[in-house]
Amino acid sequence: MSYLSKEKVSDIFTQYGGKATNTGSIEGQIALMTERINGISQHLKQNKQDFSTQRGLMRLVGQRKRLLNYLSKHNLQGYRQLIEKLGIRK
């Protein structure tokens, strides 16, 4: 399981948050969490009994869910565009 490189993180924030230094944008944070969730899911497919990582995954999914709820309440159009781009909540 590898962590995201600085270049990958800055690319994510550039693509979803507007610019690389805008690390506080909700859209960028959700995209970063989605990338981490996908990586952890791949790890858990190979290591089915890694329960501490499984707990961390559930925690990340909950955080992303709270951020998505916040975004849907404050910017419904941006929420819809983001979930379509990321391919979540089909």
N, C-alpha and C positions, 0 to 999 in steps of 0.2 A: 504494500500500500504506500504510494508515494504522495507527498504533499504537493500542492500547487506551487509552481515557480512564480517568482515575482513578475516575470513577463506575462505569464498566463493570467495572473490576477489583474494586472494593469490592462490587458486586452479585454477581460470581462467587464471591468469598470468603464473602459472606453466605449465598448459596444452598447452596454445597457445603462450606464450611469451618466453618459455625456462626455466625460473626460476622465483620464486615469487618476487624477487627484481627487475626484468626487467620490470618495469611499463611503460617504454617509448616505448616498442615495438609496432609497428603498429598493428600487429596481435592480441596482447593482448588487446589493446585499442578497437579494433573493436569487439572482443568477449565480452568485458565488456559492451560496448554500446548495443550490441545485447541482452544481458541478461537484461539490464535495460529497453530496448524497449519492450521486452516480458512481463516484470512485469507491466509496465505502460499500455500496451494494455489490460491485464487482468483487471486492475483497471477500465479502461474506458468502458469495457463491462458491468460492474455493475453500473457505474456512468456516464451515457451518457451525462449529462449536465455539466460536469466538464471541462469547456472550457480553464481554465488556464493550466490544466494538458495536455489537448489536444495540446495546443500551445507548451508546453515543449516537447511533444512527436515529433512534427513536427521538432522542432529544433534539437533534438537528431538524428532523421532520416537523416536530412541534413548533420550533422557533420559526421555521419557514411558513408554517400554517398561520401563526400569529401575524407575521409580517404581511402575508397575502390578505388576511382579513382586514388589516389596517389599510392596505392599499385599495382594496375594493370599496371600503367606506369613504375614502377621501378622493380617489381618482379612479372611477369605474372604467373609463375608457382606457387608461393606462394599464389597469389590471388585466383587462381583456386582451390587449396587445401583448403584454408580457407572457401570459400563460400560453398564448398561441405561439409565440417565438420559442419558448422553452419546451413546449410540448408536454405540459403538466395539466392535470385536472381536465381530462378529456370528456 
